[in-house]
Amino acid sequence: MQKLVVLIIFSCVLLVSPLFCQQANLSKLPAYHVEPAPEWTNQFKRNSGWFGGDGIFTIAKSGRETNLSKNSKVWFHFSDSFIGSVNNNIPDSNTIMVNNSLGYWENKGSSPSPITFSIPTNTENKPISRFVPPPELTAKGTYFWLGDGFINKEMKDSTFIFAYHIRKTGPNVFDFEETDVSILAIAPKQSNASRIIKTPLHIVHPQWGPVNFGAGIFVNTKWAGAKNPDGYLYVYGCLDKDKKLVAARVKTDFFTHFDAWQYWDGNNWQSNPTKISPITNHVSNELSLTQLDDGRYLLIFQILGLSEKVGARIGQTPFGPFGEVIELYETPESKNGLLTYNAKAHPVLSPKGELLISYNTITFDFWNDIKKDASIYYPRFFKIIWDK
């Protein structure tokens, strides 16, 4: 009788364990703890030149998307950025805001060496945006905010960055619309776009409205350091008030061939972009996907885009299914009245055993507040430390 009971229990375990293990597998991280990363936050507390901005993304010049290495060289790119001088935390009257900018960093030791910012100027020696849309591509008054990017080893080591077409719709900080998305192609050893490529990646979904791809990418190739690579670049977009995540993919050697792109419809990859279906929700307009040591996929985002909480979900593949939201971190700046948004991971800045994560800060009355307090508008950082 005892053997029969054991056999029945064992049989039940065999029947339910695949589903149970799948759910548990997608809702639990390896043992970890989180800590602020002031060594990186302090990099952006600056009194001259670049002193504020958002939209921070990082690209290693090697093309590797994995951990920080001894000789890492990394490009930062930002969207709106403030250039000028700061005295007693107050920007001077000659401060200029540009719509995008670049920074460059080399790993030279245990503590981060300074970031060098690359700010072009016009004929009057005033700062200007690094990337400007040509008149024939966009309507007057349109400018570029930058999405994610990567170095494509299949295309002569060119850097590609997604560039959103932005148009102001009113005087307030959130009065804008993203009307389209292009791709900036940058030749090796250059920092200016060699080409600006028009794309069909601004998509109007029949149910959920418009979305631009480029919110985050995952380079699933051997040369980028992915585990079990399939050769695809996975590109993500965020749409609707529920912050739904949608996915597209393309082989890296066909990156600029838009008829080769595929879109996930919930069951299959297919060529019709209007059939995209959400793979999860509650994410942010900028985010990241990285791979855990065990091969699972870690999605990092600000919960619902603009909130005091940085979240994560774990996926079985780069396109899901994803588990429940894991609350990683509560942003301390929120308690001081700042809005925090667009969290993402930076594996190329992360030593082995850690994952560095940034988020941005702003205020509702930003245009007035920034004149009185330069500290409200630069990236903050914390890190996940994996417990051994």
C-alpha positions as CSV (number, residue, x, y, z in Angstrom):
1,M,0.0,0.0,0.0
2,Q,2.8,2.4,0.9
3,K,4.5,1.7,-2.5
4,L,1.2,2.5,-4.3
5,V,0.9,5.9,-2.5
6,V,4.4,6.8,-3.4
7,L,3.8,5.7,-7.0
8,I,0.6,7.9,-7.3
9,I,2.4,10.9,-5.8
10,F,5.4,10.5,-8.2
11,S,3.0,10.2,-11.1
12,C,1.2,13.4,-10.1
13,V,4.6,15.2,-9.8
14,L,5.5,14.1,-13.3
15,L,2.1,15.4,-14.7
16,V,2.2,18.8,-13.0
17,S,5.9,19.6,-12.7
18,P,6.5,20.9,-16.3
19,L,3.9,23.7,-15.9
20,F,4.8,24.3,-12.3
21,C,8.5,24.5,-13.1
22,Q,7.8,26.8,-16.2
23,Q,5.9,29.3,-14.0
24,A,8.5,29.2,-11.2
25,N,11.3,29.5,-13.8
26,L,9.8,32.8,-15.1
27,S,9.1,34.4,-11.8
28,K,12.3,33.9,-9.8
29,L,15.7,35.5,-10.3
30,P,18.9,33.8,-9.1
31,A,19.8,35.0,-5.6
32,Y,20.6,38.7,-5.7
33,H,20.6,42.0,-3.9
34,V,20.6,45.6,-5.2
35,E,22.8,48.6,-4.2
36,P,23.0,52.2,-5.4
37,A,25.9,52.8,-7.8
38,P,27.1,56.3,-6.9
39,E,30.4,55.7,-8.8
40,W,28.3,55.9,-12.0
41,T,25.7,58.5,-10.8
42,N,28.5,60.8,-9.8
43,Q,29.9,60.7,-13.3
44,F,26.9,62.9,-14.4
45,K,27.1,65.5,-11.6
46,R,28.9,68.0,-13.8
47,N,29.4,71.8,-13.6
48,S,30.5,72.5,-17.2
49,G,29.8,71.2,-20.7
50,W,27.3,68.4,-20.7
51,F,25.5,68.6,-17.3
52,G,22.1,67.0,-17.9
53,G,20.1,64.7,-20.2
54,D,18.0,61.6,-20.6
55,G,17.6,58.7,-23.0
56,I,20.9,57.1,-22.0
57,F,22.0,54.0,-24.1
58,T,25.4,52.3,-24.3
59,I,27.3,50.5,-27.1
60,A,30.6,48.7,-26.7
61,K,32.9,49.4,-29.7
62,S,33.8,45.7,-29.8
63,G,30.3,44.8,-30.7
64,R,30.1,42.6,-27.6
65,E,26.9,43.0,-25.6
66,T,28.1,41.2,-22.5
67,N,30.1,42.1,-19.4
68,L,32.6,44.9,-19.0
69,S,36.1,43.8,-20.1
70,K,39.5,45.2,-19.1
71,N,39.9,47.2,-22.3
72,S,36.2,48.1,-22.9
73,K,35.5,51.2,-25.0
74,V,31.9,52.4,-24.9
75,W,29.8,55.0,-26.6
76,F,27.0,56.6,-24.7
77,H,24.1,58.3,-26.5
78,F,21.5,60.6,-25.1
79,S,18.4,62.4,-26.2
80,D,17.7,66.0,-24.9
81,S,20.9,67.3,-23.3
82,F,21.8,70.5,-21.5
83,I,25.2,72.2,-22.3
84,G,26.6,75.1,-20.3
85,S,28.0,76.0,-16.9
86,V,26.5,75.3,-13.5
87,N,27.2,77.5,-10.4
88,N,25.9,76.5,-7.0
89,N,23.7,74.0,-8.8
90,I,22.1,76.7,-11.0
91,P,22.6,76.6,-14.8
92,D,23.9,79.9,-16.2
93,S,21.8,82.0,-18.6
94,N,23.8,80.8,-21.6
95,T,22.8,77.2,-21.2
96,I,21.6,75.5,-24.4
97,M,19.6,72.4,-24.8
98,V,20.4,70.1,-27.7
99,N,18.2,67.2,-28.8
100,N,20.8,64.5,-28.7
101,S,24.4,64.0,-27.8
102,L,27.3,61.5,-27.5
103,G,29.7,60.5,-24.8
104,Y,32.7,58.2,-24.9
105,W,34.3,56.1,-22.1
106,E,37.2,53.8,-21.7
107,N,37.7,51.3,-18.9
108,K,41.0,52.3,-17.2
109,G,40.7,50.9,-13.7
110,S,38.5,49.7,-10.9
111,S,36.6,53.0,-10.5
112,P,35.0,54.5,-13.6
113,S,37.2,56.9,-15.5
114,P,35.6,60.2,-16.7
115,I,33.2,60.2,-19.7
116,T,34.3,62.5,-22.5
117,F,31.3,64.2,-24.2
118,S,31.4,65.0,-27.9
119,I,29.3,68.1,-28.5
120,P,29.5,69.7,-32.0
121,T,29.1,73.4,-32.5
122,N,27.8,75.7,-35.2
123,T,29.5,78.6,-36.9
124,E,28.8,80.8,-33.9
125,N,30.5,78.2,-31.6
126,K,27.2,77.3,-30.0
127,P,26.3,73.7,-29.2
128,I,24.1,71.8,-31.6
129,S,22.6,68.3,-31.7
130,R,24.9,65.6,-32.9
131,F,22.2,64.2,-35.3
132,V,19.8,66.4,-37.2
133,P,17.1,65.1,-39.6
134,P,17.4,66.4,-43.2
135,P,14.6,68.6,-44.4
136,E,13.6,66.2,-47.1
137,L,13.0,63.4,-44.5
138,T,10.9,65.2,-41.9
139,A,8.5,68.1,-41.4
140,K,9.8,71.5,-40.2
141,G,10.4,71.6,-36.5
142,T,11.1,67.9,-36.2
143,Y,14.2,66.6,-34.3
144,F,15.7,63.3,-33.3
145,W,15.5,61.5,-30.0
146,L,17.7,58.4,-29.9
147,G,16.6,54.8,-29.3
148,D,18.8,51.8,-28.8
149,G,21.7,50.9,-31.1
150,F,24.3,48.3,-31.8
151,I,27.5,47.6,-33.9
152,N,26.7,45.2,-36.7
153,K,29.7,42.9,-37.3
154,E,27.9,41.6,-40.4
155,M,27.9,45.0,-42.0
156,K,31.5,46.2,-41.8
157,D,31.3,47.1,-38.1
158,S,28.9,50.0,-38.8
159,T,27.0,51.4,-35.8
160,F,23.2,51.6,-36.2
161,I,21.0,53.7,-33.9
162,F,17.2,54.1,-34.0
163,A,16.2,57.8,-34.2
164,Y,12.7,58.9,-33.4
165,H,11.1,61.8,-35.2
166,I,9.8,64.2,-32.5
167,R,7.5,67.1,-32.8
168,K,6.4,69.4,-30.0
169,T,2.6,69.7,-29.6
170,G,2.5,72.3,-26.7
171,P,4.5,74.1,-24.1
172,N,4.7,71.4,-21.4
173,V,7.3,68.7,-20.9
174,F,5.1,65.9,-22.1
175,D,3.6,67.8,-25.0
176,F,5.2,65.9,-27.9
177,E,4.6,63.2,-30.4
178,E,6.7,60.5,-32.1
179,T,5.8,60.8,-35.7
180,D,8.2,58.3,-37.3
181,V,11.5,56.5,-36.8
182,S,14.7,56.4,-38.9
183,I,18.0,54.6,-38.5
184,L,21.3,56.4,-38.2
185,A,24.2,54.5,-39.9
186,I,27.6,55.5,-38.6
187,A,30.8,54.2,-40.2
188,P,33.6,52.8,-38.1
189,K,35.8,55.4,-36.4
190,Q,33.2,58.1,-37.0
191,S,30.7,59.8,-34.8
192,N,28.5,61.4,-37.4
193,A,25.8,59.6,-39.4
194,S,27.1,58.5,-42.8
195,R,23.5,57.7,-43.8
196,I,20.0,58.4,-42.4
197,I,17.8,55.5,-43.4
198,K,14.1,56.0,-43.7
199,T,12.2,53.0,-42.2
200,P,8.7,51.4,-42.2
201,L,9.0,50.9,-38.4
202,H,6.5,53.5,-37.3
203,I,3.4,51.2,-37.2
204,V,-0.2,52.1,-36.5
205,H,-1.8,49.1,-34.9
206,P,-5.5,48.8,-35.7
207,Q,-6.4,48.2,-32.0
208,W,-3.7,49.9,-29.9
209,G,-2.5,52.8,-32.1
210,P,1.0,53.9,-33.1
211,V,4.3,52.4,-32.1
212,N,7.9,53.0,-33.0
213,F,10.4,50.2,-32.9
214,G,13.8,50.8,-31.2
215,A,12.9,51.1,-27.5
216,G,15.4,48.3,-26.8
217,I,17.2,45.6,-28.8
218,F,18.8,42.2,-28.2
219,V,21.6,41.1,-30.5
220,N,21.3,37.3,-30.5
221,T,24.5,36.5,-32.3
222,K,27.7,34.6,-31.4
223,W,29.8,37.7,-32.0
224,A,27.7,39.7,-29.6
225,G,28.2,37.1,-26.9
226,A,24.7,35.6,-26.8
227,K,24.1,32.1,-25.5
228,N,22.5,29.7,-28.0
229,P,22.4,32.5,-30.7
230,D,20.0,32.3,-33.6
231,G,21.6,35.1,-35.7
232,Y,18.6,37.5,-35.2
233,L,18.5,41.1,-33.9
234,Y,15.4,41.4,-31.8
235,V,13.9,44.9,-31.7
236,Y,11.2,46.1,-29.3
237,G,8.5,48.8,-29.2
238,C,6.1,50.0,-26.5
239,L,2.6,51.1,-27.3
240,D,-0.8,51.9,-25.6
241,K,-1.4,53.3,-22.2
242,D,-0.9,49.9,-20.7
243,K,2.7,50.0,-22.0
244,K,2.4,46.8,-24.1
245,L,5.7,45.3,-25.5
246,V,5.8,44.2,-29.1
247,A,8.7,42.5,-30.9
248,A,10.2,42.4,-34.4
249,R,13.3,40.6,-35.6
250,V,15.7,40.4,-38.6
251,K,18.9,38.6,-39.4
252,T,21.7,41.0,-38.7
253,D,23.1,40.7,-42.2
254,F,19.7,41.8,-43.6
255,F,19.2,44.6,-41.1
256,T,18.5,47.3,-43.6
257,H,16.4,45.1,-45.9
258,F,13.0,45.9,-44.4
259,D,11.2,43.3,-46.4
260,A,13.2,40.7,-44.4
261,W,11.9,41.9,-41.1
262,Q,9.4,39.7,-39.2
263,Y,6.8,40.6,-36.5
264,W,5.6,38.5,-33.7
265,D,1.8,38.0,-33.8
266,G,1.4,36.0,-30.6
267,N,1.9,32.6,-32.3
268,N,4.2,33.0,-35.3
269,W,6.7,35.4,-36.9
270,Q,5.2,36.9,-40.1
271,S,5.8,39.8,-42.4
272,N,2.7,42.0,-41.7
273,P,3.6,44.6,-39.0
274,T,0.0,45.5,-38.3
275,K,-0.5,42.0,-36.9
276,I,1.9,42.4,-34.1
277,S,0.6,41.2,-30.7
278,P,1.9,42.2,-27.3
279,I,4.3,39.8,-25.6
280,T,3.9,41.4,-22.1
281,N,2.9,44.8,-20.6
282,H,3.6,47.4,-18.0
283,V,7.0,48.2,-19.5
284,S,8.6,51.5,-20.4
285,N,9.3,53.5,-23.6
286,E,13.0,52.7,-23.2
287,L,14.1,49.3,-21.8
288,S,16.6,46.5,-22.1
289,L,16.8,42.7,-22.6
290,T,19.9,40.8,-21.4
291,Q,20.7,37.2,-20.9
292,L,21.1,35.6,-17.5
293,D,23.9,33.1,-17.0
294,D,21.4,30.3,-17.0
295,G,20.2,31.3,-20.5
296,R,16.9,33.0,-19.6
297,Y,16.2,36.5,-20.7
298,L,15.9,39.4,-18.3
299,L,13.7,42.4,-19.3
300,I,14.5,45.6,-17.3
301,F,12.1,48.5,-17.4
302,Q,10.4,51.3,-15.4
303,I,7.0,49.8,-14.3
304,L,4.4,51.5,-16.5
305,G,7.0,53.8,-17.9
306,L,6.9,56.6,-15.3
307,S,6.8,55.4,-11.7
308,E,8.9,55.0,-8.6
309,K,9.6,51.4,-9.3
310,V,12.1,49.6,-11.5
311,G,10.9,46.2,-12.6
312,A,12.0,43.1,-14.3
313,R,10.4,40.1,-16.1
314,I,12.0,36.8,-17.0
315,G,11.4,35.3,-20.5
316,Q,12.0,31.9,-21.9
317,T,12.9,33.4,-25.3
318,P,13.6,36.9,-26.5
319,F,9.9,37.1,-27.4
320,G,8.4,35.4,-24.4
321,P,6.6,34.1,-22.6
322,F,7.5,36.4,-19.8
323,G,6.7,35.9,-16.1
324,E,5.2,38.3,-13.6
325,V,6.7,41.6,-12.7
326,I,9.6,41.5,-10.2
327,E,10.0,44.7,-8.3
328,L,13.8,45.4,-8.2
329,Y,14.2,48.8,-6.8
330,E,12.3,51.9,-5.5
331,T,13.8,55.1,-6.7
332,P,14.7,57.3,-3.8
333,E,14.4,60.5,-5.9
334,S,10.6,59.9,-6.1
335,K,10.3,60.8,-2.4
336,N,11.8,64.2,-3.2
337,G,9.3,65.0,-5.9
338,L,11.2,63.9,-9.0
339,L,9.6,61.7,-11.7
340,T,11.7,58.6,-12.6
341,Y,11.4,56.8,-15.9
342,N,12.9,54.6,-18.6
343,A,15.1,52.2,-16.6
344,K,17.4,49.9,-18.5
345,A,20.4,47.7,-18.0
346,H,23.9,48.3,-19.3
347,P,25.7,45.0,-19.5
348,V,28.7,46.5,-21.3
349,L,29.4,48.6,-18.2
350,S,28.8,45.7,-15.8
351,P,31.6,43.6,-14.2
352,K,30.9,39.9,-14.1
353,G,28.5,39.1,-11.3
354,E,26.7,42.4,-11.5
355,L,24.2,44.2,-13.7
356,L,24.3,48.0,-13.9
357,I,20.9,49.8,-14.4
358,S,20.1,53.4,-15.1
359,Y,17.0,55.5,-14.9
360,N,16.2,59.1,-15.7
361,T,14.7,61.9,-13.6
362,I,12.6,64.9,-14.5
363,T,9.7,67.1,-13.1
364,F,6.3,68.1,-14.3
365,D,7.3,71.8,-14.3
366,F,10.6,71.0,-15.9
367,W,11.2,74.1,-18.0
368,N,11.0,76.3,-14.9
369,D,12.6,73.9,-12.5
370,I,15.7,73.3,-14.6
371,K,16.5,77.0,-14.4
372,K,16.8,76.7,-10.6
373,D,18.2,73.2,-10.1
374,A,20.6,71.4,-12.5
375,S,20.4,68.2,-10.4
376,I,16.9,67.2,-11.5
377,Y,18.0,66.0,-15.0
378,Y,20.7,63.4,-15.2
379,P,20.8,59.6,-15.1
380,R,20.9,57.7,-11.8
381,F,22.3,54.2,-11.3
382,F,22.0,51.2,-9.2
383,K,23.2,47.6,-9.6
384,I,22.0,44.1,-9.2
385,I,24.7,42.0,-7.5
386,W,24.3,38.2,-8.0
387,D,24.9,36.4,-4.8
388,K,27.2,33.4,-5.2
